[in-house]
């Protein structure tokens, strides 16, 4: 999975720096976004292999942003991994409606991020994958 692009969307700059280090050490090429109003444009521009997105970002919630990303033809099938400290199992169906099939509950361990990305990229390359899991 080396050299795969990962767009990370979160309004917490310290957290973005932490995730950037994890991704670089894992061999990924991170693109960091701390402004939700720019996020969809950056995703369209960079066309990452996977998106890590906080569900509670300023100016737009993660589901709204996922909906925008999924409505653009070039980005409609991009895997999105949600991140949140406030995740509840009841959110699974809602997230799935917005094309979010996997989530990471904050705080998480570095290997959790790598595992989620590798599994999401692998599953997005297979037909019929649509199971929300953590």
C-alpha positions as CSV (number, residue, x, y, z in Angstrom):
1,X,0.0,0.0,0.0
2,X,3.0,2.3,-0.3
3,X,2.6,5.8,-1.9
4,X,-1.2,5.7,-1.6
5,X,-2.7,9.2,-1.1
6,X,-4.9,9.8,2.0
7,X,-6.8,13.0,2.6
8,X,-7.3,13.7,6.3
9,X,-10.0,16.2,7.2
10,X,-10.1,17.5,10.7
11,X,-10.3,21.0,12.2
12,X,-7.8,20.1,15.0
13,X,-4.4,21.0,13.7
14,X,-2.5,19.1,16.4
15,X,-4.5,15.9,15.7
16,X,-3.8,16.4,12.0
17,X,-0.1,16.5,12.7
18,X,-0.3,13.3,14.8
19,X,-2.2,11.5,12.0
20,X,0.3,12.8,9.4
21,X,3.2,11.2,11.3
22,X,1.3,7.9,11.5
23,X,0.6,7.9,7.8
24,X,4.1,8.9,6.7
25,X,5.6,6.2,8.9
26,X,3.1,3.8,7.3
27,X,4.3,4.7,3.8
28,X,1.3,6.8,2.9
29,X,1.2,10.3,1.3
30,X,-1.1,12.4,3.5
31,X,-2.9,15.6,2.4
32,X,-4.1,17.5,5.4
33,X,-7.3,19.7,5.4
34,X,-8.3,21.7,8.4
35,X,-11.1,23.7,6.7
36,X,-14.3,21.9,5.8
37,X,-15.2,24.5,3.2
38,X,-12.1,23.5,1.2
39,X,-12.3,19.8,1.8
40,X,-14.5,18.7,-1.2
41,X,-12.4,20.7,-3.6
42,X,-9.2,19.2,-2.3
43,X,-10.6,15.7,-2.5
44,X,-11.6,16.3,-6.1
45,X,-8.2,17.8,-6.9
46,X,-6.0,15.1,-5.3
47,X,-8.3,12.1,-5.8
48,X,-7.0,10.1,-2.9
49,X,-7.1,6.4,-2.4
50,X,-9.0,6.9,0.9
51,X,-10.4,9.8,3.0
52,X,-10.1,10.0,6.8
53,X,-12.7,12.5,8.0
54,X,-13.8,13.8,11.4
55,X,-17.6,13.8,11.8
56,X,-17.6,17.0,13.9
57,X,-15.8,19.5,11.7
58,X,-16.4,23.3,11.8
59,X,-18.9,24.7,9.3
60,X,-20.1,21.3,8.0
61,X,-20.7,18.0,9.6
62,X,-18.9,14.9,8.2
63,X,-22.1,13.4,6.8
64,X,-22.9,16.5,4.8
65,X,-19.3,16.6,3.5
66,X,-19.4,12.9,2.6
67,X,-22.7,13.5,0.7
68,X,-21.0,16.3,-1.3
69,X,-18.0,14.1,-2.1
70,X,-20.3,11.2,-3.1
71,X,-22.3,13.3,-5.5
72,X,-19.3,14.2,-7.7
73,X,-18.8,11.5,-10.3
74,X,-14.9,11.5,-10.0
75,X,-15.1,11.0,-6.2
76,X,-18.3,9.1,-5.8
77,X,-16.7,5.7,-5.0
78,X,-13.8,6.9,-2.8
79,X,-13.6,5.1,0.5
80,X,-14.3,7.3,3.5
81,X,-13.3,6.4,7.0
82,X,-15.1,8.5,9.7
83,X,-13.4,9.5,12.9
84,X,-15.2,10.6,16.0
85,X,-14.9,10.5,19.8
86,X,-18.7,10.4,20.0
87,X,-19.5,7.4,17.9
88,X,-22.5,5.2,18.7
89,X,-23.4,1.9,17.1
90,X,-26.8,3.5,16.2
91,X,-24.9,5.7,13.7
92,X,-24.0,2.8,11.4
93,X,-27.1,3.0,9.2
94,X,-26.8,6.8,8.9
95,X,-23.1,6.7,8.0
96,X,-23.8,3.9,5.5
97,X,-26.4,6.2,3.7
98,X,-23.6,8.7,3.2
99,X,-21.1,6.2,1.8
100,X,-19.1,5.9,5.0
101,X,-18.5,2.2,5.6
102,X,-15.8,2.3,8.3
103,X,-15.1,4.4,11.4
104,X,-12.4,4.9,13.9
105,X,-13.3,5.9,17.4
106,X,-11.0,8.6,18.9
107,X,-8.6,8.2,20.5
108,X,-7.2,5.3,18.5
109,X,-3.8,3.6,18.2
110,X,-1.5,4.2,15.2
111,X,-1.9,0.6,14.0
112,X,-5.7,1.1,14.0
113,X,-5.4,3.8,11.4
114,X,-3.1,1.7,9.2
115,X,-5.3,-1.3,9.5
116,X,-8.5,0.6,8.6
117,X,-6.9,2.2,5.6
118,X,-5.4,-1.0,4.3
119,X,-8.7,-2.8,4.7
120,X,-10.8,0.0,3.2
121,X,-8.5,0.3,0.2
122,X,-8.5,-3.5,-0.3
123,X,-12.3,-3.7,0.0
124,X,-12.9,-0.8,-2.3
125,X,-11.1,-2.8,-5.0
126,X,-13.5,-5.7,-4.6
127,X,-17.1,-5.7,-5.9
128,X,-19.9,-6.0,-3.4
129,X,-18.2,-4.6,-0.4
130,X,-20.5,-2.4,1.7
131,X,-20.2,-3.5,5.2
132,X,-19.8,-0.8,7.9
133,X,-17.3,-2.0,10.5
134,X,-14.7,-0.7,12.9
